[in-house]
């Protein structure tokens, strides 16, 4: 059975780049994403709106092997431990783009 890759777009508005928790989050999240089969296609890239309202923060584009891998990452105990580290230091919006849905 062949799976179709999916993508997650993260918009990250960093409020305090020097926050120790946020620095720990940044150090740990990439290897965790990779452990679930995720691969960064763009990391900490600036975005500009070509239609609609402007953007803020930086953008990350991550490809996962399938939607199940994203769900497993998002619900993992490892990520549950990391999420509080960024609270107050960064606001995140994550959007799953699944061409099979």
Secondary structure by P-SEA (a helix, b strand, c coil): cbbbbbbbbbbbbccccccaaaaaaaacaaaaaaaabbbbcccbbbbbbccccccccbbbbbbcccaaaaaaaaacaaaaaacccccccbbbbbbbbbccc
